[in-house]
Amino acid sequence: MQTKISMQFATDFKNVNDNSLDLKVKDVLQSLKNANRIDALPQFRKIDGATGVYKMSIGFYILIGVITSEDEITLSRFLHRNQVTNVVNKFK
């Protein structure tokens, strides 16, 4: 899949002060690039009530991605799990 990273995702990731997440996020990005479809990655789960929006937990953080075409995902947000509810409601 083609993977795009939004400016908001980059800002969210820079604001995280947990260096142990760097390698985990790099692994996720690599697995996204190698996957043919989002269904090939079982750790990505569809968000109920939102079309084409998926989430994945990485430690205490949630990565939110939006499917923009058949073979493309845009990583939108990278938030602490306490902040996710407010943002997910905007995708619905």
N, C-alpha and C positions, 0 to 999 in steps of 0.2 A: 504494500500500500504506500501511496505517497503520504507523507506526513508534513503538515504545516503547523507552525507554532504562532499563535496570536501574540500581539504585543502584551496583552493582559496576562497571558500565561508566563511570558518571560519576566514581567514585573513581579508576579506572584512568586515565581521560583527564586528570584533574586532576594526577595524579602524574607525567605526562609533561612533561618540561621542554623540549620541542621546539616552538617557536612556529610553525614552518613547517607543522605538521600541522593547525593550526586551520582554515585555508581548505580543505584537502583533505578533512577530515572533514565540514565543512559541505557541500561539494559532494556527498559520498557520501550524506549525509542527504537532501539535496534530490532526488537521483536516486532514492533509495528511495521518497520520497513520490510522485514522478511515475510510478513503475513500477506496472504492474498486477499483475505476478507477479515472483517472484525470478528466474525464467528469463529475464526481459527484461534482466537485468544480467549480462553475460558475465564480469565480474570477480569475481562471487561464485561460489565453488566449493563443492560439497557435500563435507563431511568424511566420508571412508570409515568405515563401521561405526557411524555415528551417524544416527539418523532425524531429519530436519528441521533439521540443524545445518549452517550454512554459514560460510565464512570468506572474508576479503578482505584482501589485502596493501595496506598504505599505508606506503610507505617500509620501514623496518625493523620496523614494527608490524603486528600482525594484529588485525583486527576480527572478532569471532565473534558471529554472530546465530542465533537459534533461531526457526523458523517456528512460531507458536503457533496460527494458523488460516489459512484460505485466503488472506486478504488482510491478514495482520498478521505483523510480524516484531519480535522483541524483541532489541535489541542487548545482549548479555550481558557481553562482555569486550573490552578493548582492551589488548593486551599486546605486549611486545617479542618478537620471533620466538624468542628463546632460552627464553622462559617458556611458550610455547604448548603444548608436548608434555605437560607435567604437567597442564594444565587440560583439554585436549581429551580425555584419558583419562577424565575425570569425566563427560563427556557420553555416552560409549559404554556 
